[in-house]
Amino acid sequence: MDCDAFYASVEKRDNPDLADKPVIIGGGRRGVVSTACYVARIRGVRSAMPMFQALKLCPDAVIIKPRMSLYAEVSRQIRTMMEELTPSIEPLSLDEAFLDLTGTAKLHGHPPAIMLARLVKRMRSELGITGSIGLSHNKFLAKVASDLDKPHGFSVIGRAETADFLRDKPVRMIWGVGQAAQASLDQAGIRTFRDLLRWEQRDLVARFGSMGDRLWHLARGQDNRRVSRDAPVKSISNETTFSEDTADTDLLDGHIWRMAEKVADRAKAKGKAGRVITLKLKRADHKLLTRRTSLRDATQMADTIYRTARALFDQTDHKSPYRLLGVGLSELCGEDVADLSGDLLDPQARARAKAERATDEIRKRFGEDAILKGRALR
């Protein structure tokens, strides 16, 4: 199930005056489009498109900053509805999830198609949100089907019709095949699934590595991945694109702190910690710099993430202003093994950690803006 232009749909639901207007969810002119309603998509606006380009295509668009806490709450309400159909749910994002309905027909007294139709009908009547359904015998084909007839789509790809359905479809339909992969496939003369079927499995693997093996199976409609309720989160990150390029160290320092705090908040909410801290910088000339380091102990503390990311920033040769900054946490583990030993070289680390935990409690009780560090105001 894939919601239709989810963020924009929530905004239109809450403000009926936007119903027939092009709506773009995203940042300022230097940011990117998070999502766009279908009115804006008709004009060519797409997710991840730079805002300046989107505004050229759709200058009359209403621009709205994302309200992630609201979208997360609506997502939880949809998830509750899904749980009534099956416990086997694998979320891909706030607005999209795989559901395994194998064996549920006897329980519900109806086949999966009926139950999924009822799900999207209920989403629309109770939450004011629409979604598209893709129903098939594996995850790859279900994902393909969900995109066939959006918005308000409901598409089924049966096992017997899989080969005929795929044969003349473009390989760019495969989820995860981006521009670089498409270019490599083009060089090999592979543009459709029919082209893929001409290749031997060993030759695809020799040419494309593990992706070649995956392509061989997908060309035949084969995907043995299970719907995994507890699919592991591999990393937590946050980034921002500046409205103007900046080389102001104090300003960048404030952003590093805010990024670290958001990453830490998400890690704590998920009960996670991580050993690898990553700093991402994009220069004015669009050159991307990535710096990372491994910690002795996993952490979920904003103070530790900030200090590590700031050290990575200080080690970077600042040749030009920056247009983007991001901070990430990876090699995740449970919070029960996080921040155990402290830092023997920094006797104040434990005191700062205790203060951060107290701050978390204050923010939880009185709101996120109830208490701030001074550096967050830069």
C-alpha positions as CSV (number, residue, x, y, z in Angstrom):
1,M,0.0,0.0,0.0
2,D,1.4,3.3,-1.1
3,C,-0.3,6.6,-0.1
4,D,-0.9,9.1,-2.8
5,A,1.3,12.2,-2.5
6,F,1.1,11.6,1.3
7,Y,2.5,14.9,2.8
8,A,0.6,17.0,0.3
9,S,-2.6,15.0,0.8
10,V,-2.4,15.7,4.6
11,E,-2.0,19.4,4.0
12,K,-4.9,19.5,1.5
13,R,-7.0,17.6,4.0
14,D,-6.3,20.1,6.7
15,N,-6.8,23.1,4.4
16,P,-9.6,22.6,1.9
17,D,-8.6,25.9,0.2
18,L,-5.6,24.0,-1.3
19,A,-7.8,21.3,-2.9
20,D,-7.4,22.4,-6.5
21,K,-4.0,24.2,-6.1
22,P,-0.5,22.8,-6.9
23,V,1.1,22.1,-3.6
24,I,4.8,21.4,-3.0
25,I,6.2,20.2,0.3
26,G,9.8,21.3,0.7
27,G,12.3,23.9,1.8
28,G,13.4,27.2,0.4
29,R,14.6,27.9,-3.1
30,R,17.9,26.0,-2.4
31,G,16.1,23.0,-0.9
32,V,14.6,20.0,-2.6
33,V,11.0,18.8,-3.1
34,S,9.9,16.3,-0.5
35,T,6.7,15.6,-2.3
36,A,4.3,17.3,-4.7
37,C,0.5,16.9,-5.2
38,Y,-0.7,15.5,-8.5
39,V,-1.7,18.9,-9.8
40,A,2.0,20.0,-9.5
41,R,3.2,16.6,-10.9
42,I,1.2,17.3,-14.1
43,R,3.5,20.3,-14.5
44,G,6.6,18.1,-14.2
45,V,7.4,18.5,-10.5
46,R,8.9,15.4,-8.9
47,S,10.2,14.4,-5.5
48,A,13.9,15.2,-4.9
49,M,13.8,17.9,-7.6
50,P,15.7,21.1,-6.6
51,M,13.1,23.7,-5.5
52,F,14.3,26.4,-8.0
53,Q,13.6,23.9,-10.8
54,A,10.2,23.0,-9.4
55,L,9.3,26.7,-9.2
56,K,10.2,27.3,-12.8
57,L,7.9,24.5,-13.8
58,C,5.2,25.5,-11.4
59,P,5.6,29.2,-10.4
60,D,2.1,29.4,-8.8
61,A,2.7,26.4,-6.5
62,V,1.9,26.8,-2.8
63,I,5.1,25.9,-0.9
64,I,4.6,24.3,2.5
65,K,7.4,23.3,5.0
66,P,7.1,19.7,6.1
67,R,5.2,19.0,9.4
68,M,6.9,15.7,10.1
69,S,5.3,15.1,13.5
70,L,1.8,15.4,11.9
71,Y,2.7,13.1,9.1
72,A,4.1,10.5,11.5
73,E,0.9,10.6,13.5
74,V,-1.3,10.0,10.4
75,S,1.1,7.2,9.5
76,R,0.6,5.6,12.9
77,Q,-3.2,5.8,12.4
78,I,-2.8,4.0,9.0
79,R,-0.6,1.4,10.6
80,T,-3.2,0.7,13.2
81,M,-5.7,0.0,10.4
82,M,-3.2,-2.3,8.7
83,E,-2.6,-4.3,11.9
84,E,-6.3,-5.3,11.9
85,L,-5.6,-7.1,8.6
86,T,-2.3,-8.8,9.3
87,P,0.6,-8.6,11.8
88,S,3.1,-9.1,8.9
89,I,3.8,-5.5,7.9
90,E,7.1,-4.1,6.6
91,P,7.1,-0.3,6.5
92,L,9.2,1.3,3.8
93,S,8.5,4.9,4.9
94,L,5.8,6.8,6.6
95,D,3.5,6.4,3.7
96,E,4.3,3.0,2.2
97,A,4.4,-0.6,3.4
98,F,4.4,-4.2,2.4
99,L,1.6,-6.4,3.9
100,D,1.7,-10.2,3.8
101,L,-1.9,-11.4,3.7
102,T,-1.1,-15.1,3.1
103,G,-3.6,-17.3,5.0
104,T,-5.8,-14.4,6.1
105,A,-8.8,-15.2,3.9
106,K,-10.3,-17.7,6.5
107,L,-9.8,-15.2,9.3
108,H,-11.5,-12.3,7.6
109,G,-14.0,-14.3,5.5
110,H,-12.8,-12.5,2.4
111,P,-9.8,-12.7,0.0
112,P,-6.9,-10.2,0.3
113,A,-8.2,-8.0,-2.6
114,I,-11.5,-7.3,-0.8
115,M,-9.7,-6.5,2.5
116,L,-7.2,-4.2,0.8
117,A,-10.0,-2.4,-1.0
118,R,-11.7,-1.9,2.4
119,L,-8.4,-0.6,3.8
120,V,-8.1,2.2,1.3
121,K,-11.8,3.0,1.6
122,R,-11.4,3.3,5.3
123,M,-8.3,5.5,5.0
124,R,-10.2,7.9,2.8
125,S,-13.4,8.0,4.9
126,E,-11.8,8.2,8.4
127,L,-8.5,10.0,7.7
128,G,-9.1,11.8,4.4
129,I,-6.0,10.1,2.8
130,T,-6.0,8.0,-0.4
131,G,-3.7,5.2,-1.3
132,S,-2.8,2.8,-4.1
133,I,-2.7,-0.9,-3.8
134,G,-0.4,-3.4,-5.6
135,L,-1.3,-7.0,-5.1
136,S,0.9,-9.8,-6.3
137,H,2.8,-13.0,-5.3
138,N,6.0,-11.3,-4.2
139,K,7.4,-7.9,-3.0
140,F,8.9,-6.9,-6.3
141,L,5.7,-7.3,-8.3
142,A,3.5,-5.8,-5.6
143,K,5.7,-2.7,-5.6
144,V,5.5,-2.5,-9.4
145,A,1.7,-3.0,-9.3
146,S,1.2,-0.2,-6.7
147,D,2.8,2.3,-9.2
148,L,0.7,1.3,-12.3
149,D,-2.4,3.3,-11.8
150,K,-1.7,6.0,-9.2
151,P,-3.5,7.9,-7.7
152,H,-6.4,5.8,-6.2
153,G,-4.9,2.7,-8.0
154,F,-5.6,-0.9,-7.5
155,S,-3.6,-3.3,-9.7
156,V,-3.1,-7.0,-9.5
157,I,-0.3,-9.1,-11.2
158,G,-1.1,-12.8,-11.0
159,R,1.4,-15.5,-11.0
160,A,0.3,-16.9,-14.4
161,E,0.4,-13.6,-16.1
162,T,3.8,-12.4,-14.7
163,A,6.0,-13.4,-17.7
164,D,3.7,-11.8,-20.3
165,F,3.3,-8.7,-18.1
166,L,7.0,-8.1,-17.7
167,R,8.4,-9.0,-21.1
168,D,8.2,-5.7,-22.8
169,K,8.4,-3.4,-19.8
170,P,11.4,-1.1,-19.3
171,V,14.0,-2.3,-16.8
172,R,13.9,1.2,-15.2
173,M,10.6,-0.1,-13.6
174,I,12.8,-2.1,-11.2
175,W,12.9,-0.5,-7.8
176,G,16.4,0.7,-7.1
177,V,17.6,1.0,-10.7
178,G,18.7,4.7,-10.8
179,Q,20.4,6.8,-13.5
180,A,23.8,5.3,-13.0
181,A,22.6,1.7,-13.2
182,Q,20.3,2.5,-16.1
183,A,23.3,3.9,-18.0
184,S,25.3,0.7,-17.4
185,L,22.4,-1.4,-18.6
186,D,22.0,0.8,-21.7
187,Q,25.7,0.2,-22.5
188,A,25.0,-3.5,-22.4
189,G,21.9,-3.1,-24.7
190,I,19.5,-3.9,-21.9
191,R,16.4,-1.7,-21.9
192,T,13.6,-4.1,-21.4
193,F,12.9,-7.3,-19.5
194,R,13.0,-9.1,-22.8
195,D,16.6,-7.9,-23.2
196,L,17.4,-9.3,-19.8
197,L,16.0,-12.7,-20.6
198,R,18.6,-13.1,-23.4
199,W,21.4,-13.1,-20.9
200,E,22.8,-16.1,-19.1
201,Q,22.9,-15.8,-15.3
202,R,26.7,-16.2,-15.1
203,D,27.2,-13.5,-17.8
204,L,25.0,-11.0,-15.9
205,V,26.9,-11.7,-12.7
206,A,30.2,-11.3,-14.5
207,R,29.1,-7.9,-15.9
208,F,27.1,-6.4,-13.0
209,G,28.1,-8.4,-9.9
210,S,25.4,-9.1,-7.3
211,M,23.1,-6.7,-9.2
212,G,23.3,-9.1,-12.2
213,D,22.1,-12.0,-10.1
214,R,19.2,-9.9,-8.8
215,L,18.3,-8.8,-12.4
216,W,18.3,-12.4,-13.7
217,H,15.7,-13.4,-11.1
218,L,13.6,-10.3,-11.4
219,A,13.5,-10.7,-15.2
220,R,11.6,-13.9,-14.4
221,G,9.4,-12.3,-11.8
222,Q,11.2,-14.1,-9.0
223,D,11.7,-12.5,-5.6
224,N,12.0,-14.6,-2.5
225,R,12.3,-11.8,0.0
226,R,9.9,-12.2,2.9
227,V,7.8,-9.4,4.4
228,S,9.8,-8.6,7.5
229,R,8.0,-6.9,10.3
230,D,11.3,-6.1,12.1
231,A,13.5,-5.1,9.1
232,P,16.6,-3.5,10.7
233,V,17.2,0.2,10.5
234,K,20.7,0.6,9.1
235,S,21.3,4.2,9.7
236,I,19.8,7.4,11.1
237,S,20.7,10.8,9.5
238,N,19.6,14.4,9.0
239,E,20.7,17.0,6.5
240,T,19.8,20.5,5.3
241,T,20.3,22.5,2.2
242,F,21.1,26.2,2.9
243,S,19.1,29.0,1.3
244,E,22.5,30.6,0.5
245,D,26.0,29.1,0.4
246,T,27.9,29.7,3.6
247,A,31.4,29.5,4.9
248,D,30.5,31.0,8.3
249,T,32.0,28.5,10.9
250,D,29.7,29.7,13.7
251,L,26.7,29.2,11.5
252,L,27.8,25.8,10.4
253,D,28.6,24.8,13.9
254,G,25.0,25.6,14.9
255,H,23.7,23.5,12.1
256,I,26.0,20.6,13.1
257,W,24.6,20.7,16.6
258,R,21.0,20.8,15.4
259,M,21.6,17.9,13.0
260,A,23.3,15.9,15.9
261,E,20.4,16.6,18.2
262,K,17.8,15.4,15.6
263,V,19.8,12.3,14.9
264,A,20.1,11.6,18.7
265,D,16.4,12.2,19.2
266,R,15.5,9.7,16.5
267,A,18.0,7.1,17.8
268,K,16.5,7.5,21.3
269,A,13.0,7.2,20.0
270,K,13.9,3.9,18.2
271,G,15.9,2.6,21.2
272,K,19.1,2.6,19.0
273,A,22.7,3.7,19.2
274,G,25.5,3.7,16.7
275,R,29.3,3.3,16.4
276,V,29.9,5.3,13.2
277,I,29.5,9.1,12.9
278,T,29.3,10.5,9.4
279,L,29.6,14.2,8.3
280,K,28.3,15.1,4.8
281,L,29.2,18.3,3.1
282,K,28.4,19.6,-0.3
283,R,30.4,22.5,-1.7
284,A,29.1,25.4,-3.8
285,D,30.4,23.6,-6.9
286,H,28.3,20.6,-5.9
287,K,31.3,18.5,-4.9
288,L,30.2,16.1,-2.2
289,L,32.5,15.4,0.8
290,T,31.9,12.6,3.2
291,R,33.9,12.1,6.4
292,R,33.3,9.3,9.0
293,T,34.9,7.8,12.1
294,S,34.2,4.9,14.3
295,L,33.7,5.3,18.1
296,R,35.0,2.8,20.7
297,D,31.5,2.6,22.2
298,A,28.1,3.0,20.5
299,T,26.3,6.2,21.3
300,Q,22.9,7.8,21.1
301,M,23.9,11.1,22.8
302,A,23.7,14.3,20.9
303,D,26.7,15.7,22.7
304,T,28.9,12.8,21.5
305,I,27.5,12.9,18.0
306,Y,28.1,16.7,17.8
307,R,31.6,16.7,19.1
308,T,32.6,13.8,16.8
309,A,31.0,15.5,13.8
310,R,32.5,18.9,14.7
311,A,36.0,17.2,14.9
312,L,35.4,15.8,11.4
313,F,34.4,19.2,10.2
314,D,37.6,20.8,11.7
315,Q,39.7,18.2,9.9
316,T,38.2,19.1,6.5
317,D,40.0,21.5,4.1
318,H,37.4,24.3,3.7
319,K,38.2,25.5,0.2
320,S,34.8,27.0,-0.6
321,P,31.4,27.7,0.9
322,Y,28.9,24.9,1.5
323,R,25.4,24.5,0.2
324,L,24.5,21.3,2.2
325,L,25.4,19.8,5.5
326,G,24.3,16.4,7.1
327,V,25.1,14.3,10.1
328,G,24.5,10.5,10.3
329,L,24.8,7.6,12.7
330,S,25.3,4.0,11.5
331,E,26.5,0.5,12.6
332,L,23.4,0.6,14.8
333,C,22.8,-1.6,17.9
334,G,20.5,-1.6,20.9
335,E,20.6,1.3,23.3
336,D,21.4,-1.1,26.2
337,V,25.0,-1.3,25.1
338,A,25.4,2.4,24.4
339,D,27.6,5.0,26.2
340,L,28.8,2.5,28.8
341,S,32.4,3.3,29.5
342,G,32.4,7.1,29.2
343,D,35.5,9.0,28.0
344,L,38.5,8.8,30.2
345,L,40.1,11.7,28.4
346,D,37.1,13.9,29.0
347,P,36.0,13.9,32.7
348,Q,33.1,16.1,32.0
349,A,31.5,13.7,29.5
350,R,29.4,11.9,32.1
351,A,28.1,15.2,33.5
352,R,27.1,16.4,30.0
353,A,25.4,13.1,29.4
354,K,23.4,13.4,32.7
355,A,22.4,17.0,31.7
356,E,21.3,15.7,28.3
357,R,19.1,13.1,29.8
358,A,17.5,15.7,32.1
359,T,17.0,17.9,29.0
360,D,15.3,15.1,27.2
361,E,12.8,14.7,30.1
362,I,12.1,18.5,30.1
363,R,11.5,18.5,26.3
364,K,9.3,15.4,26.5
365,R,7.1,17.1,29.2
366,F,7.0,20.7,27.9
367,G,7.8,20.5,24.2
368,E,10.9,20.4,22.0
369,D,11.5,24.2,22.3
370,A,11.2,24.2,26.1
371,I,15.0,24.1,26.5
372,L,17.8,24.8,24.0
373,K,21.5,25.0,23.9
374,G,22.9,28.4,23.0
375,R,24.8,27.0,20.0
376,A,21.4,25.9,18.6
377,L,20.5,29.6,18.2
378,R,23.5,30.4,15.9
